[in-house]
Amino acid sequence: MFKLDARLEADTLLIHDLPLCRVLLMNDSQFPWLILVPRVEGVTEIIELSDEQQQQFLAESAQVSRLLQAQFTPDKLNVAALGNVVSQLHIHHVARYKSDIAWPKPIWGAQPVVAYSQDTAAELVTALKKALAE
Amino acid sequence: MFKLDARLEADTLLIHDLPLCRVLLMNDSQFPWLILVPRVEGVTEIIELSDEQQQQFLAESAQVSRLLQAQFTPDKLNVAALGNVVSQLHIHHVARYKSDIAWPKPIWGAQPVVAYSQDTAAELVTALKKALAE
């Protein structure tokens, strides 16, 4: 049975379950940052998903990418499956700006997280949930 | 017409052209590191590829991922489309080890490149070309 990794659970806010992936908002107000977690037990690499699951992942990754572009108008998307710290397969989708604090470097492990205020987080979760469920 | 970005060309060695993507070896002996560049002009995000091209990219990404696992037996793969420095769409596929110099951090922009010796590069290119063409 699928169980979300404890570190991912602690660092994120739940947005929505798509057919394959759980969509999480990283609780870091410095970047619009969504994480897709395929709800499949014991998987650490994209190529460990079945062909059907890989197809579905591709579709959901595209949906989330378009959502980030529509909602945040970034200069660039960063899409990455790293997993060096948390091995449970999860794929980062980050809206990057030339003006953001880490640009042009990658964001991971580069600067301390700045959590959203409770109000902002609640608004953002509601807006993203609505956009994804449409 | 597709033309490889000058920075990518300078930093890498040509391995092979798959049906969609050019496969490059990053000239950094610290990590087994392949880069897929879809031979499509003017594309900076995966979602800008057509549906058919996205399918083909998924297949070629899986092929390259399996090749890295087979040849290098890494602890983890890192697969990432960043493009903050070079905007031409290119997708990193990196074999990571718990013992590598950057672990568990991402490798990009973190430490100076250490180029392969000419002999090692030639051997590696030959071996990878053969494995990809099979």
Interface residues (C-beta under 8 A of the other chain):
Chain A: T44 E45 I46 I47 Q54 Q55 L58 S61 A62 S65 R66 Q69 K76 L77 N78 V79 A80 A81 L82 G83 N84 V85 S87 R96 W103 P104 K105 P106 W108 G109
Chain B: T44 E45 I46 I47 Q54 Q55 L58 S61 A62 S65 R66 Q69 K76 L77 N78 V79 A80 A81 L82 G83 N84 V85 S87 R96 W103 P104 K105 P106 W108 G109
